[in-house]
Amino acid sequence: MGQISKEQIKKQSESAYNQWCNQWRDHANKHSAYEMKSLNDFENIGIGRSCILVANGASLEKDIDALKEAHSDIMCCDKTLGTLLDHGIKPNYCFVADANVDYKKYLEPWRKQLGGTILFMNVCGNPRWTQESWADRYFLVNEDILKSEKEFSKISGCNNLIPAGTNVSNAMLVLLSRSDNTARKNFFGYDKYILTGYDYCWHPGGNYYAFSESGEGKHNYMRHAYGVDSEGQLCYSSNNLIFSAKWLEQYVSTFKLPVVQCSRGTLVPLTKQGVLKDHMKYNYKSEDKKIVKELQVDLAKLTDMTNQLQNKMKQISKDHFYSFLGSL
């Protein structure tokens, strides 16, 4: 599909910032009233298991029944929350990033069903979502090419930084992985990440969003390009969707992430593809999570001890050097 250049990313970021920065500041300020708990609570929580990432592409309709039988953890984006709850599926996590995602349409009808779901909220996201009774709330700030994280972290008091994604669907994978320019990572530690609803296109006569033909009118006015999907079918896409599709493909391949694309009829086939029902019951030595946590504690103690010993050695060296200078 082609690579995205640094200049393209910068242009996209500048356009969004210039359009929405005032609103983002206002939302970050409102979120400053909440406790800013560390994302470290989730480090390696998924070892030995899989996590299904549910986006809002129309292909989700094909997987909705299978999801009812999933043994995996589930992370959904804002616009898929109600769809899952309507089908008796309670996601473990919900990610909200958009400053303007419609509260009345995508959350209010289900506001009394949130007790089993943890909210991950971009500090610039719609604060009306934050006010509801979630199982828990965690906040984050996007690190982007413009370094805007410095501004929004200062306003909100949130120090949980993650690399910026191009949309909420991509941001879910970024949050779970946290791979960035410094290193390949797998922060949440899941052995496998399974994608459904990651279409980045729609089809003639089909729905734009899952269970929504018009997609708020986008079915027609967002039709910027014609293409062929992973199953060889004619599809439509938009400039933003194409950009996000390229970004996702590049992110997964660059960091060799354990991602399986199960979205059928997608614009992003990825190297590893599969059928959701064949992957969602994955389980392998999940007890290793406890061992890793114990090893992390031991490693932290050793690191602290190493630092203390090095500081003592530096102090002795400095003391002897000053003695040498005094003898001249």
C-alpha positions in Angstrom: 0.0 0.0 0.0 3.0 2.2 0.3 4.9 3.9 3.1 3.9 7.1 5.0 6.6 9.8 5.1 7.4 11.9 8.1 6.3 15.0 6.2 2.8 13.4 5.6 2.4 12.6 9.3 3.5 16.1 10.3 1.0 17.7 7.8 -1.8 15.5 9.2 -0.9 16.4 12.8 -0.7 20.1 12.1 -4.0 20.1 10.3 -5.7 18.4 13.3 -4.0 20.6 15.9 -4.8 23.8 14.2 -8.5 22.9 13.9 -9.1 21.4 17.4 -6.4 22.7 19.8 -8.7 25.1 21.7 -11.2 22.4 22.3 -8.5 19.9 23.3 -7.2 22.3 25.8 -10.6 22.7 27.3 -11.1 19.0 27.6 -7.7 18.4 29.1 -8.4 21.0 31.7 -11.7 19.3 32.6 -10.0 16.0 32.9 -7.4 17.5 35.3 -10.0 17.1 38.1 -9.7 13.3 37.9 -7.0 11.0 39.5 -4.3 10.2 37.1 -3.4 6.6 37.8 -0.4 5.0 36.1 -0.8 2.7 33.1 1.8 0.5 34.8 -1.1 -1.3 36.4 -1.5 -3.1 33.1 2.1 -4.0 32.3 2.2 -7.6 31.1 -1.4 -8.3 32.3 -2.1 -10.3 29.2 0.7 -12.8 29.1 -0.5 -16.1 27.8 -3.8 -14.8 26.5 -5.2 -12.9 23.5 -7.0 -9.6 23.2 -9.6 -8.9 20.5 -9.6 -5.3 19.3 -13.1 -4.3 18.0 -13.3 -1.4 15.5 -16.5 -0.3 13.8 -16.1 -1.5 10.2 -19.0 -3.3 8.6 -17.2 -6.7 8.7 -17.8 -6.7 12.5 -21.3 -7.9 11.6 -19.8 -11.2 10.4 -18.0 -11.7 13.7 -20.6 -10.5 16.2 -22.0 -14.0 17.0 -18.5 -15.5 17.4 -17.6 -12.7 19.8 -20.3 -13.9 22.2 -18.3 -17.1 22.7 -14.9 -15.4 23.0 -12.5 -16.4 25.8 -10.3 -13.5 25.0 -10.2 -10.1 26.6 -12.0 -7.5 24.4 -11.1 -3.8 23.8 -13.6 -1.8 21.8 -13.6 1.8 20.5 -16.2 4.3 21.4 -18.6 3.7 18.5 -18.6 -0.1 19.0 -19.4 -0.1 22.7 -23.2 0.0 22.3 -23.2 -2.6 19.5 -21.3 -5.1 21.7 -23.6 -4.5 24.8 -26.7 -4.9 22.6 -25.4 -8.3 21.7 -24.7 -9.3 25.2 -20.9 -8.8 24.9 -19.3 -6.9 27.8 -15.9 -5.5 26.7 -13.1 -5.4 29.3 -11.9 -2.1 27.9 -13.3 0.9 26.0 -11.0 3.5 24.4 -12.2 7.0 23.7 -10.0 9.5 21.8 -12.3 11.8 19.8 -13.1 15.2 21.3 -16.5 15.1 19.5 -17.7 11.5 19.6 -21.4 11.7 20.2 -22.4 11.0 23.8 -26.1 10.7 23.2 -25.8 8.4 20.2 -22.9 6.2 21.3 -23.0 6.1 25.1 -26.2 7.4 26.8 -28.5 4.4 25.9 -26.0 2.1 27.6 -24.8 4.3 30.5 -26.1 1.9 33.1 -24.2 -1.1 31.7 -20.6 0.1 32.1 -19.7 -1.5 35.5 -17.6 -4.2 33.9 -15.7 -2.0 31.5 -12.5 0.0 32.1 -12.3 3.3 30.3 -9.1 4.5 28.6 -9.6 8.2 27.8 -7.4 10.5 25.8 -7.3 13.7 28.0 -8.4 15.6 24.9 -11.4 13.3 24.4 -15.1 14.0 25.1 -15.3 14.5 28.9 -19.0 13.7 28.9 -18.0 10.1 28.5 -15.7 10.2 31.5 -18.4 11.2 33.9 -20.2 7.9 33.7 -19.9 5.0 36.2 -17.1 2.9 34.6 -15.4 0.0 36.4 -12.3 2.3 36.4 -10.8 5.1 34.4 -7.3 5.7 33.0 -6.1 8.7 31.1 -3.4 9.1 28.5 -1.7 11.7 26.3 -0.6 11.3 22.7 3.0 11.8 21.9 3.1 13.3 18.4 5.5 14.8 15.9 4.5 18.3 17.1 5.4 17.5 20.8 1.9 18.6 21.8 2.1 16.1 24.6 4.0 18.6 26.7 1.1 21.0 26.5 -1.7 18.6 27.2 0.2 16.7 29.9 0.9 20.0 31.8 -2.8 21.0 31.5 -4.2 17.7 32.6 -1.6 16.5 35.0 -1.4 13.1 33.1 2.0 11.5 32.6 0.8 8.4 30.8 2.3 9.0 27.3 1.7 6.8 24.3 2.7 7.3 20.6 -0.1 8.9 18.6 -2.2 6.8 16.4 -4.1 8.1 13.4 -7.6 7.3 14.7 -9.1 5.6 17.7 -8.9 2.1 16.2 -5.2 2.4 15.5 -4.7 4.0 18.9 -6.1 0.9 20.7 -3.2 -1.2 19.3 -0.7 1.5 20.1 -1.9 1.6 23.7 -1.6 -2.1 24.1 1.8 -2.3 22.4 3.4 1.1 23.1 6.1 0.4 20.5 7.7 3.6 19.4 10.8 5.0 17.7 12.9 3.8 20.7 12.0 0.2 20.7 9.6 -2.7 19.8 7.5 -3.3 22.9 4.5 -5.3 24.0 3.4 -3.4 27.1 0.1 -5.2 28.0 1.9 -8.4 27.2 -0.8 -10.3 25.3 0.5 -13.1 23.2 -1.9 -12.3 20.4 -3.9 -9.3 19.2 -6.9 -10.1 17.0 -8.5 -7.4 14.8 -12.1 -7.3 13.8 -14.0 -4.4 12.2 -10.7 -2.9 10.9 -12.0 -2.5 7.4 -10.9 1.0 6.4 -13.3 0.7 3.5 -16.9 0.0 2.7 -18.8 -1.7 -0.2 -21.4 -0.8 -2.8 -24.8 -1.6 -1.2 -23.2 -2.4 2.1 -22.9 -0.6 5.4 -20.4 2.1 6.2 -20.2 1.3 9.9 -21.3 -2.0 11.4 -25.1 -2.1 11.5 -25.2 1.4 10.0 -25.7 1.9 6.3 -25.1 5.7 6.1 -22.4 6.0 8.9 -23.7 9.5 9.7 -23.8 10.2 6.0 -20.2 9.2 5.4 -21.3 6.4 3.0 -21.6 9.0 0.3 -19.7 12.2 1.1 -16.5 10.4 2.2 -16.2 8.4 -1.0 -12.8 9.7 -2.2 -11.4 6.6 -3.8 -12.3 3.2 -5.4 -10.3 0.1 -4.7 -10.3 -3.6 -4.2 -10.5 -5.2 -0.8 -8.6 -8.3 0.6 -11.3 -10.6 -0.9 -11.1 -9.1 -4.4 -14.3 -7.1 -4.1 -14.9 -3.5 -5.2 -14.8 -1.1 -2.3 -14.8 2.6 -1.5 -12.5 4.5 0.9 -11.7 8.0 2.0 -8.4 9.9 2.2 -8.4 9.6 6.0 -9.2 5.9 6.0 -6.5 5.2 3.4 -3.9 7.2 5.5 -4.9 5.2 8.6 -4.8 1.9 6.7 -1.2 2.7 5.5 -0.2 3.7 9.0 -1.6 0.5 10.6 0.1 -1.7 8.1 3.4 0.1 8.6 3.1 0.0 12.4 2.4 -3.7 12.6 5.2 -4.7 10.1 7.8 -2.3 11.4 7.5 -3.6 15.0 6.6 -7.2 14.0 3.6 -7.2 16.4 1.7 -10.4 17.2 -1.4 -9.2 15.3 -3.9 -11.4 13.4 -6.2 -9.6 10.9 -9.6 -11.2 11.1 -11.5 -8.4 9.5 -12.9 -9.8 6.3 -13.1 -7.6 3.2 -10.5 -5.2 4.6 -8.2 -2.7 2.9 -5.4 -3.8 5.4 -4.8 -7.6 4.8 -1.6 -7.7 6.9 0.8 -10.6 6.8 -1.0 -12.8 9.4 -4.7 -13.3 8.6 -7.3 -15.6 10.0 -10.9 -16.3 11.0 -11.9 -14.9 14.4 -13.4 -18.0 15.8 -10.1 -19.9 15.2 -8.1 -17.4 17.3 -10.3 -16.1 20.1 -9.8 -19.1 22.4 -6.0 -18.8 22.5 -4.4 -19.7 25.9 -0.8 -20.6 26.6 0.9 -20.7 30.0 -0.9 -17.7 31.4 0.6 -18.5 34.8 3.8 -17.0 33.4 2.3 -13.6 34.2 2.9 -14.1 37.9 6.5 -15.2 37.3 7.2 -12.1 35.1 5.8 -9.8 37.8 8.1 -11.4 40.4 11.1 -11.1 38.0 10.2 -7.4 37.5 10.3 -6.8 41.2 13.7 -8.6 41.5 15.0 -6.6 38.5 13.9 -3.3 40.0 15.7 -4.2 43.3 18.9 -5.2 41.4 18.7 -2.0 39.3 18.4 0.1 42.5 21.3 -1.7 44.2 23.4 -1.3 41.1 22.7 2.5 41.1 23.6 2.7 44.8 26.9 0.8 44.3 27.8 3.0 41.3 27.1 6.2 43.3 29.3 5.0 46.2 32.1 4.2 43.8 31.7 7.6 42.2 31.9 9.3 45.6 35.0 7.4 46.6 36.6 8.3 43.2 35.7 12.0 43.7 37.0 12.0 47.2 40.4 10.6 46.1 40.6 13.0 43.2 40.0 16.0 45.5 42.7 14.6 47.8 45.0 14.5 44.8 44.3 18.1 43.9 44.9 19.1 47.5 48.4 17.5 47.5 49.6 19.7 44.6 
